Amino acid sequence: MNSVQKSLFILAIAIGMIGWIMFGYQFTQTEETETIVTNETTNEVMEEAVEAEEELTYEPIEKSYIGETILMPEPDLVGTVPVETALATRRSNRSFSETALTTSELGQILWSAQGITNEETGYRTAPSAKSIYPINLYVVVRNVDGVEPGLYHYIPAEHGLKLLLAGNNLLLEDDQQDSVKAGAAVLVYGAIYPKIQIDFGVEGGIKVALQESGHIGENIYLQAEALNLSTVVVGGFNPVAVQEALMLAADETVIYLQPLGHDVE
């Protein structure tokens, strides 16, 4: 290779190196620009989400009750079954006898679920984040001494039931599980997500409400065990169909069914 060829070869290498350097600089600039745009977009989405949550409001939908409140007997605060025994023997039972529940048994179950334990603070048997209590507790009565069949709303402050729908044909559809159709009573958990989303956000509010339904369910399990009753929590159902069948308010989502009855002999 003569001197001219060497010069041309060196020049070609130099031009190539300059080209790569310029390409790298442009790529870096583009990458930085895209990063800035992405960050700005993310910030905008987050700001919009925050603004949306700041605008969350809740106005309870008024219910139309039938007749007077049916007061439940005062709950027993001293039992005969230790908590440790109830924990050890608790089981999910899906079969129920035809024996009617008494109002004392039903009232004790309802109290264990959402009963008031402090009149001044309004604290209940099951804990609730910020004492919001986003779960409405209903009971479909089929076979309870002294209580006509129908759908009732449990009112913790009164320890009583208010009738919403009369009739003995509720939650008996073909798609309902056998345990739901067989219970002397069926507890229905209605979660009011908007009520708690004000404090915990959209996703956080749903999470907290679901957690609290678990607290209530375990309380009922243990109380049922202490009363020698059978119960099981049911999550396999169509919540929209149940809500429509029971004519519950539009701001409530049914998240649990819990049939209840006496053990099969």
Secondary structure, 3 states (H helix, E strand, C coil): CCHHHHHHHHHHHHHHHHHHHHHHHHHHHHHHHHHHHHHHHHHHHHHHHHHHHHCCCCCCCCCCCEEEEEECCCCCCCCCCCHHHHHHHCCCCCCCCCCCECHHHHHHHHHHHHCECCCCCCCECCCCHHHCCCEEEEEEECCECCECCEEEEEECCCCEEEEEEECCCCCCCCCCCHHHHHCCEEEEEEECHHHHHHHHCHHHHHHHHHHHHHHHHHHHHHHHHHCCEEECCECCCCHHHHHHHCCCCCCCEEEEEEEEEECCC
